[in-house]
Amino acid sequence: MRRPMRTNAPVTKDGPRINEEIRNRDVMLIDQDGQNRGVTDTRAAIAMAFEAGLDLVEVAANAEPPVCKIMDYGKFKFNEQKKAAEARKNQKTVEIKEIKLRPAIDDHDYDVKMKAMRRFFEEGDKVKVTLRFRGREMAHQEIGYRLLNRVKDDTGLIAKVESDAALEGRQMVMVLAPR
């Protein structure tokens, strides 16, 4: 059986419409010098843009009538890409690092874990402290709460508690964020 012939859906273009893509009859025109030319027929505006060797670019599509500007579209798009790349470069992603503890942790091991946590906070990352109980340790959850309170007190100056100690199955979890 033959399938009905379908045309492909038109490709939706991201970014502003330019030149013949502008379907409105009239537009508010801003020329290449930044001067407002008022409401102009779209065909006349496109002709003015081609005379200047530039493009007619729709800058405010939701306005009534839409605002269009005569500019070099390639240069405009290049500058937009540079701005977006600069913004991506400057943004900081906050990671959540995890520190795993046990209820019977020794002092030296605890100090090593605290040193790592301080380094994470200096880098601007959040820290998820996970305290895991095994076997009969579940009967002594107060030891776990005491240990997490000790962590909270020791990091009080450099970190704030984002979510307090909560028991999830066989582990106790607490999230700390840098101040």
Helices and strands as residue ranges (DSSP letters): G 19-21, E 26-30, E 36-41, H 42-51, E 55-60, E 67-71, H 73-90, E 96-101, H 107-122, E 126-132, G 135-140, H 141-154, E 159-168, E 171-178
